[in-house]
Amino acid sequence: MFLCHYLVQLMKHVIIYDSNYGNTKQVADHMAASLGNTTSVHVDEAGGMDWKDTELLIAGSPVNAWSPTAKMKKFLNGLDPERLKGVWVAAFDTRMKTLLSGNAAKKMARSLEQSGGHLIAPPIGFYVEKTEGPLMKDQMEKVDQWIMLIKSKMVRKPAN
Ligand SMILES: Cc1cc2nc3c(=O)[nH]c(=O)nc-3n(C[C@H](O)[C@H](O)[C@H](O)COP(=O)(O)O)c2cc1C
């Protein structure tokens, strides 16, 4: 029992985000607090990260021109094809609530899977009121529900 608990503690979670006005960072930091044992890192700092023992990687970006930010795309495209083998992955974005907002989360999820990651939850978008934010009312409840789904699925290991 103690050993099992110790091993779970050793596995870590990482959230890599980009954010122009702080809204995506706010979501990432809230997720990190909810998940526990989680590092929330700006994409600028992600290059030199130690990935050893990472169980879950979440990527978050604002939608910029229907896509993740240029920095996030560069980071994801730079991952080796096998880099995320055996790692749970998930992606979220922040966006405007319009029909033409686009879906950066879906694109990031596809990149993470192309690097060998196993998608643990559907890509999701959280809405901002205006370009600079703030996040719309009730979006943090939506964040909590998504994290609860991830936690419920993390009880098992991804297939290799
Ligand atoms: C250059 C630029 C392009 C944007 N393009 C889109 C877009 O295509 N679809 C959308 O829904 N929101 C778009 N937005 C609004 C962003 O989604 C919004 O600013 C973001 O969610 C705020 O998050 P942040 O504070 O983390 O940057 C754009 C914003 C900027 C600055």
The ligand as an ORCA input file, in Angstrom:
! r2SCAN-3c Opt
* xyz 0 1
  C      -4.097     37.540    -32.919
  C      -5.337     36.924    -32.304
  C      -6.095     36.027    -33.053
  C      -7.253     35.459    -32.487
  N      -7.965     34.557    -33.223
  C      -9.055     33.958    -32.664
  C      -9.788     32.964    -33.383
  O      -9.500     32.588    -34.511
  N     -10.865     32.405    -32.760
  C     -11.246     32.768    -31.493
  O     -12.218     32.211    -31.003
  N     -10.560     33.696    -30.787
  C      -9.485     34.281    -31.336
  N      -8.765     35.213    -30.613
  C      -9.179     35.510    -29.240
  C      -8.394     34.607    -28.288
  O      -8.920     33.304    -28.306
  C      -8.399     35.176    -26.863
  O      -7.655     36.363    -26.908
  C      -7.766     34.192    -25.895
  O      -8.658     33.158    -25.608
  C      -7.367     34.841    -24.605
  O      -6.517     33.935    -23.943
  P      -5.094     34.394    -23.403
  O      -5.353     35.458    -22.401
  O      -4.515     33.176    -22.792
  O      -4.278     34.875    -24.577
  C      -7.631     35.798    -31.156
  C      -6.847     36.690    -30.425
  C      -5.713     37.247    -30.976
  C      -4.887     38.207    -30.143
*
